Amino acid sequence: MIPYRNELILALIWVAISGSYSIPNLVFGFAIGWIVLFLVRDQRLATRTVIRPWALLLLIGLFIKELLLSALRVARLVLSPRMDIKPGIFAYPLKVDRDFEITLLANLITLTPGTLSVDVSDDRRTLFVHGMDCSDPEQARRDISQGFERRILEAFR
C-alpha cells in the first residue's frame, strides 16, 4: 500500500482543478488533502461501506432502464390529447437507513422522469415522493422497494 495515497490523489485532483501544474501547488494540494482527511478520519472509519461491483453494475443498469421507460411514459402522457393524470405526493417507508443510501435513493428517484423526492422525515424513516401520476401509490411504493431500494441494499451492504 502506498503511504499517503489518498492525500496524493486529492493533491492531483487539486492540481487538475486549479489548472496550475507547479510543485508548490501540488504541495499545497497535498497539505489541504492531509488536513481534510485528518479532520474526517473518524467519520471515514465509522462509516466503512462495502461495495459489491456486480450489484453496483446491476443498480446502474436498473437506473438506465427506469430512466428510459419513465421518459417514454412521461412523453406518452404529455403528448396524449387527454392528460388523465393524478399528480400527488406519497410517503415511502424507507428500508435504507444510512445517509449515503437515503441520498442515493432520493437522487435516483428525482433523476427518473415523472418523480421527484420532496423531503425526508426527521427520523429518516420516510421519504416523501411527488409523482406525476399517483393514481396507484401502492404500485409506486412496490416499484421503489423492489427496484432501486433493493439494488442499493444489495450493492452497499
C-alpha positions as CSV (number, residue, x, y, z in Angstrom):
1,M,0.0,0.0,0.0
2,I,1.3,3.4,-0.9
3,P,1.6,5.7,2.1
4,Y,-0.4,8.9,1.8
5,R,-2.1,7.6,-1.3
6,N,-5.4,9.3,-0.6
7,E,-3.6,12.6,0.1
8,L,-1.7,12.3,-3.2
9,I,-5.0,11.6,-5.1
10,L,-6.6,14.7,-3.6
11,A,-3.4,16.7,-4.4
12,L,-3.6,15.6,-8.1
13,I,-7.3,16.5,-8.2
14,W,-6.5,19.9,-6.8
15,V,-3.8,20.5,-9.4
16,A,-6.1,19.4,-12.2
17,I,-9.0,21.6,-10.9
18,S,-6.8,24.7,-10.2
19,G,-5.0,24.4,-13.6
20,S,-1.7,25.3,-12.1
21,Y,0.7,22.4,-12.7
22,S,3.5,23.5,-10.4
23,I,5.4,21.9,-7.5
24,P,4.2,24.5,-4.9
25,N,0.6,24.0,-6.0
26,L,1.0,20.2,-5.7
27,V,2.5,20.6,-2.2
28,F,-0.4,22.9,-1.3
29,G,-2.9,20.4,-2.6
30,F,-1.2,17.6,-0.6
31,A,-1.3,19.7,2.6
32,I,-5.0,20.6,2.1
33,G,-5.8,16.9,1.4
34,W,-3.9,15.8,4.5
35,I,-5.8,18.4,6.6
36,V,-9.2,17.4,5.2
37,L,-8.6,13.7,5.7
38,F,-7.3,14.3,9.2
39,L,-10.5,16.2,10.1
40,V,-12.8,13.5,8.7
41,R,-10.9,10.4,9.7
42,D,-13.3,9.4,12.5
43,Q,-16.3,9.6,10.1
44,R,-14.4,7.6,7.4
45,L,-13.6,4.8,9.9
46,A,-17.1,4.8,11.4
47,T,-18.9,4.5,8.0
48,R,-17.0,1.9,6.1
49,T,-19.2,0.9,3.2
50,V,-18.8,-2.4,1.4
51,I,-19.2,-2.0,-2.4
52,R,-20.2,-5.0,-4.4
53,P,-19.2,-4.2,-8.0
54,W,-21.6,-6.7,-9.7
55,A,-24.6,-5.4,-7.7
56,L,-23.5,-1.8,-8.4
57,L,-23.5,-2.6,-12.1
58,L,-27.0,-4.0,-11.7
59,L,-28.1,-0.8,-10.0
60,I,-26.7,1.3,-12.8
61,G,-28.4,-0.9,-15.3
62,L,-31.7,-0.7,-13.5
63,F,-31.4,3.1,-13.4
64,I,-30.7,3.3,-17.1
65,K,-33.7,1.0,-17.8
66,E,-36.0,3.0,-15.5
67,L,-34.8,6.3,-17.0
68,L,-35.7,5.2,-20.5
69,L,-39.0,3.6,-19.6
70,S,-40.2,6.5,-17.4
71,A,-39.1,9.0,-20.1
72,L,-41.3,7.1,-22.6
73,R,-44.2,7.1,-20.1
74,V,-43.9,10.8,-19.4
75,A,-43.7,11.6,-23.2
76,R,-46.8,9.5,-23.8
77,L,-48.7,11.3,-21.0
78,V,-47.6,14.7,-22.2
79,L,-48.4,14.0,-25.9
80,S,-51.8,12.4,-25.2
81,P,-54.8,14.6,-26.0
82,R,-56.3,13.8,-22.7
83,M,-53.9,14.2,-19.8
84,D,-55.6,11.7,-17.5
85,I,-53.1,12.0,-14.6
86,K,-53.4,12.4,-10.9
87,P,-50.3,14.1,-9.6
88,G,-49.6,13.8,-5.9
89,I,-47.2,13.2,-3.0
90,F,-47.0,9.8,-1.3
91,A,-45.0,8.7,1.7
92,Y,-42.5,5.9,1.1
93,P,-41.3,4.0,4.2
94,L,-37.5,3.6,3.9
95,K,-35.6,0.3,4.5
96,V,-32.3,2.1,3.9
97,D,-31.0,3.9,6.9
98,R,-27.6,5.3,6.1
99,D,-27.3,8.9,4.9
100,F,-25.5,7.8,1.8
101,E,-28.1,5.2,0.9
102,I,-31.0,7.6,1.6
103,T,-29.4,10.3,-0.5
104,L,-28.7,7.9,-3.4
105,L,-32.2,6.6,-3.4
106,A,-33.7,10.1,-3.3
107,N,-31.4,11.2,-6.2
108,L,-32.3,8.1,-8.3
109,I,-36.0,8.8,-7.8
110,T,-35.5,12.5,-8.6
111,L,-33.5,11.7,-11.7
112,T,-36.2,9.5,-13.1
113,P,-38.7,11.5,-15.1
114,G,-42.1,11.8,-13.6
115,T,-41.0,11.5,-10.0
116,L,-39.3,13.9,-7.5
117,S,-38.1,13.3,-4.0
118,V,-39.5,16.1,-1.9
119,D,-38.4,15.5,1.7
120,V,-37.1,13.0,4.2
121,S,-38.8,12.8,7.6
122,D,-36.8,14.0,10.6
123,D,-36.5,10.4,11.9
124,R,-35.1,9.4,8.4
125,R,-37.7,6.6,8.1
126,T,-40.0,8.1,5.4
127,L,-39.2,9.6,2.1
128,F,-41.9,11.9,0.5
129,V,-42.1,11.5,-3.3
130,H,-44.1,13.6,-5.8
131,G,-45.4,11.6,-8.7
132,M,-46.6,13.0,-11.9
133,D,-49.3,10.2,-11.9
134,C,-50.1,8.9,-8.4
135,S,-53.2,7.0,-9.4
136,D,-51.7,3.9,-7.8
137,P,-49.3,4.9,-4.9
138,E,-49.1,1.3,-3.7
139,Q,-47.6,0.2,-7.0
140,A,-45.2,3.2,-6.9
141,R,-44.1,2.1,-3.4
142,R,-43.6,-1.5,-4.6
143,D,-41.6,-0.3,-7.7
144,I,-39.2,1.7,-5.5
145,S,-38.9,-1.1,-2.9
146,Q,-38.3,-3.9,-5.4
147,G,-36.3,-1.7,-7.7
148,F,-33.9,1.0,-6.6
149,E,-34.0,0.3,-2.8
150,R,-33.4,-3.4,-3.2
151,R,-30.5,-2.8,-5.6
152,I,-29.0,-0.2,-3.2
153,L,-29.1,-2.6,-0.3
154,E,-27.5,-5.4,-2.5
155,A,-24.8,-3.0,-3.7
156,F,-23.7,-1.4,-0.4
157,R,-24.3,-4.0,2.3
